[in-house]
Structures are given as structure tokens and as C-alpha cells.
Amino acid sequence: MDNSNLPNYLEYKGKYKGIFAWIFSTDHKRIGLLYLYSIMAFFIVGAILGLLMKFELIAPGKTIMEAKAYNAVFTLHGITMIFLIVVPGIPAIFGNFFLPILIGAKDVFYPRLNLLSWWLYIIGAVVAISSQFMNGASPDTGWTFYAPYSFKTQSNVLPALIGAFILGFSSILTGLNFIVTMHRMRAPGMKWLKMPIFPWTLYGTAWIQLLATPVVGITLLMVVAERVLNIGFFDPALGGDPVLYQHLFWIYSHPAVYIMILPAMGIISEVIPTFARKAIFGYKAVVISTLLIAFVGYFVWGHHMFTAGMSGTSLFAFSFLTFLVAIPSAIKIFNWMATLYKGSILLRTPMYWAVSFLFVFMIGGLSGMVLGALAMNVHLHDTAFVVSHFHFIVFGGVGFAFFAGIHYWFPKIYGKTYDAGWADTGWIVFFFGFLLLYTPMFYLGIAGMPRRYYDYVPEFHFANILSSFGAFIMIAGLSIIIINLFRSVRKGEKAESNPWSGKTLEWTISSPPIVENFEEIPEIK
Amino acid sequence: MTEDNTHDHYDHEGSKLGMWLFIFTELLFFGGLFIVYAVMRYKNGIAFCLAAEELNVSIGAINTVILLISSATIAMSISSIQMKKTKLTLLLLASTLILAIVFLVNKYFEWGAKIEHGLYPGSEILEQFGHGEVLFFGLYYFMTGLHALHIIIGIIFIAVMMMKVKNGKLNADRFVQLENAGLYWHLVDVIWIFLFPLFYLIA
């Protein structure tokens, strides 16, 4: 359909001018881009912090910073990466941009609430980051804010806690908005089981955002009260229970992992069928496994606390449930494989990212099984192995899916093509660097190197050098990718409206889309 | 549809769905606190019962009745707006508002008396008691305080609804916002229904 005679969302002139036309816009596409730019900016900060840690670990002893500075750096790295990037990440960027388009709607149900979510995100980010610039030390608790240290430390934990609380609100409102949008605004004829997979994964995610985030919200508020009012819930000196804090924290923060990974799986479920030229294999199985992951994900939080002190029965129950989550995840992997089988595969940049996603996600998932086993967990708890597992899932999973998504939808978002040669180069450099960075950490963890230490024994030197070099290579790849995309926004050639011959609704409208997406709401047959 | 009227479409069911989802969030928000309460009371059962004797059951009971009546008045206002009785709607909303304020005034005197007796987190007097009492009062202030904050938000919410009823933005055809305000107010009420026995009636 060619509707280029109407103004597209990038050119559209509304009430406001200049930057205000963006930061006060209620257009879901503009809000999606606002999130894209803010999250990318924070991501670069977080990546630089990670790089600093790898510089420190390149040799035993002090290399560029002392233990205290290292504690502050890994804390800020964790807070930025988790609360500012991967949790909002894909739903806020691609969910906002493509959810209404994929279900044939003109916008989300609450456009103004959507804008408010972005503002809350920015306010939360500013408050959290202000902890770095106030008098006193930067927070040094790690992103988990474990009690009792989080209310005993003299560092500026308070703004970080309040920032995380506000960010939680932003996340809840986005989830609420998406659920109502999907219930009320699907195009005529788009039954639930005709929705593409990406909206389905957003649906599962939205429920987790809605039902898990408030628990961490209240928990963070309790820590605030602990610091300000000495209220005693988690303070053993006043009769409180620090392990209770861990329970409450992980009741949210484990499901939060599924907030991160489900939409990533959704993107992969869009990219693979498009480039295999086949409909996704086992659509219903993928949908059901999505909802199962979201549901079972609520009941596994205890596996973060196997060594914290729990009854034997709870240990077994949490371990068993953890293994259970692997089943729906594996169903997805097999469905993606089966989609590729006998497909007419077109290898383009998004597809490279998608297949490498399968690779790193499987390593991440299987190492998760290792950690879910009780006996192994005692050995590996709080070692570099956990860090590696976590980064394979969250950076490998979410990061690779994000890059798959941005290379897949870039022509639609900007109406421009990018330089495929540079994009592929960026991918292979990044992929190689990623593996070199995190694989040695599996070995280090098994050999006994604890996480969050700025120093190590000389035996670990070689593996740490490998890992640090991996980080440098990965950052080089990342720079290639980002510079290439930025250049293409300005200088890229005009894109067709359906460059990959995709079958979903976003490819039926012009690139970039017009203000209200569709001239006429499509009818699904 | 022209360009800027995406906000104009009116979907009663959808708006109510959104409010219900928000209420789920609120329930889990307080749910975290109820879990903490359960764990703490399990560990300090007797101390909790003793500490509860310090609370004034009559003020608590009066406040319970006040909130129940206010829930009734706001529910009636939703019926009356559908019957196109604008004046009655405003009157009922005003009564809800006044009852909410009376609740807060009671709360103020209740807290004030406790603090005067030195029963607040971190006070010297409280430190002489055992851990159970410290935790009880910690939870008491935290949970009733958070509830009071919800009452204040509710007051603002209801005041805005009154203005909208007055200038006709809410009417017999479009009253979903008022209904949502009612849902929110019932939530605040329900939470109090749980707080009252858990703190006042366990002595």
C-alpha cells in the first residue's frame, strides 16, 4: 500500500516545535524512539563501566582502581544495565513502536499515559544517577541492594533506591497500557490466536511487569524506611530478617529476567520466519510456552538463595521448578529450529543476529540448568560462573535479539537502508568478542574465582586476559554497529516498504509509517 | 478520524480494565507488606498481641465505619450520575470527600498521641521494649502511613471528579472516570478492612 501522500511520523508537525515536538508527543512511534535514544545513551555509559571493570581485571592486584572504586563501578554498571536498559529495553522501544502496528491499531490505548511512562523513566534515571554526583561515596551495594549492607553503608544508596522505585512505576504503566491495548484495540478479525508472536510475548511480559514490579517497589521503599526511620524490618539488631529482604527482592527480580527475555524471544520469532520464508512452526506451542514461562517464572525466585539458608523442602521445590522453566524455553528453541528446517533461508544481518541468538541463548540456558542443580550451586554460587551465565542470557539473549530487531526494523523505522557490509562486520566482531569475553568466565567460576572482586590469584591471570581482550573486541564491534546505524539514518538510501518480504502488518504500510499508521484499519481474514 | 483525536475515542470497558489492572498492582504492592507482617507476627506472636494493646480500638473502629460509609456514598454517586442527578452526585461526592478528611484527622490525632508517648521507630522508649514491639510499631506506621497516602491521593482524585461533574465533562453517557475513582476508593477501603483487625483487634 502506498500512502506516501500523508505526512510520516518523522515529518509530522503538531502543536509543538523542535525538541518539544518529541518530548511532548503522544505518538507511540515517537515515544518508541525517545526510549531508543535514551536507552542507547545509558547503554553506552553502562558498557564503558563494564569496560573499566575489564581493564581492572586484566592483571592481578590494583590495575586502574582500588577495591572501593571497583565496588562503585560494578554497582553502577548493574543498576544502569538492569533498571535503565534491559528491563524497559525491548518492550519500551520495539513494543511501543510496533505493538500497535502489529495488531492493526492507530496507537496504544492510553497515549498520554505512555508519554508519562517515558517521563517517569527519565526522572527515575536522573534520580538514580544523581547518586554519583552528591556528596559522599557512590553506592557500593551491587544492584541487588542486599540488606543489611544497603542500610548500613554510608554511600548514597538512597537516590539509587528511589530512582529504581520510580523506574518500576514507569515499567508498570507500560505493562498496563499494553495489556489494555491488546484486549481492546486489535483490528477487526485479529483474534487472539492470530496475533503475531511478538505481541504475545509483550502480553506475557506486561503481566509480569504489572504483578511483580510492585513487590520490588514496596521492598525498596522498606529499605528507604530502614535507612531514614530505622524501622527494623530487615535489621537483625532490631529483630528484623535480612533473608526476608532477599525473598522479597527476588520475588520481583527473578520474574524480571523474563520481562527481559520474553520480548527478546518475540523478536526472534518474527525474524526467523521472515528470513526462513516459512510460517513459524508450532504457533500455538510458542504462544503457550510464552505464557508458561511467564507463569512458572513467578515461582523460582528461591534459586538465587540456595546458600542463604532455607529448609531442605524449599530447596528441592525451587530447584525442581527451576528445571521446569527449561521445558517451555526448549520448546521455543525446537520450534525455531523446525522453522528453519527446509526453509528457504535468506542470510541477512538480522538473521545472523537471530541464529547467533540461538547459540548464545542455549549456552546461557544450559549453564542455568547447571546452576539450578543444588549441589553444583553450592560450588558455583557467587562465582564468575554466575556472572557468565547471566550475561549469556541477558546480554546474549536480550542484546542479540535487540540487535536483530534494530537491523530488522531499521528500514521501517527510518525509511532508510543501512550498509549491510558494515552491519555484518559489526556482527561478526561483536559475536567473536562476546564469546571471548564470557567463555573464560565459566572456567574462572568453576576454578573458584568469586564475582565482584577487583583482585585475584595469579593462577587466574591468563583466563582474565582472554576475557579482557574479548571485551575490547566486543566494544570495537559495538562501535562499528552503532556508527553504521547512525550514519545510515542520515545518509542511507531510501528503503522500500517491505525489504525482507515480511508477512506481518508493519510491512504493509509505508516506511517510515504515517502518523496514525494505517489509512484504513486493516481487516484480518 | 482526524489527526489529533486518538485521545477522544471512548471505551468504557477498556478504561475499566485499565483501572482493574492498576488495582492488581496496588494489591501486590500492599501484598509485599502483608507478607512481611505475616513473617514478623509468626516470629513474635505474643509481643505483637501485647503491643496491639497500645492502639485505640475505638478510633480504629470509628475510622472503619467512616470508610465504609464513604465507600457507600461514592457508589451511590456513580448510580446517581447515571440517573442524570448532577446535584445529588456532587453532594454524595462531597460527603465522600469530607469523610475521607475526617478519617485523616482521626489518624492525625491517633499518631500524635502515640508519638507523644514515645512510641515511634527509633525512640528511646520503644528501644526498651523487645524486638517484637519495635517491629509491630514499625509495621504499624509504615502500613497505615502508606494507606493514609492512598487516602490523600484518593481525596485529590475525588476532588478532580467533582470538578469534572460540575463542568459536565462527566455525565450520564461518559462516567467511566467516576467509576474508576469509585473502584480506587473501594480498594483503599478494602485495604483498611484488613489493616484494622491485623493491628487493632489482635490484643
Interface residues (C-beta under 8 A of the other chain):
Chain A: G14 T26 K106 D107 F109 Y110 P111 R112 I172 L176 N177 I179 V180 H183 R184 M185 L210 L211 A212 T213 P214 V215 G217 I218 T219 L221 M222 A225 L229 N230 I231 G232 F233 L238 G239 G240 D241 L244 L248 I251 V515 E516
Chain B: M1 E3 D4 T6 H7 D11 E13 G14 L17 G18 L21 F22 F24 T25 E26 L28 F29 F30 G31 G32 L33 I35 V36 V39 M40 K43 N44 P121 G122 G130 H131 G132 V134 L135 G138 L139 Y141 F142 L146
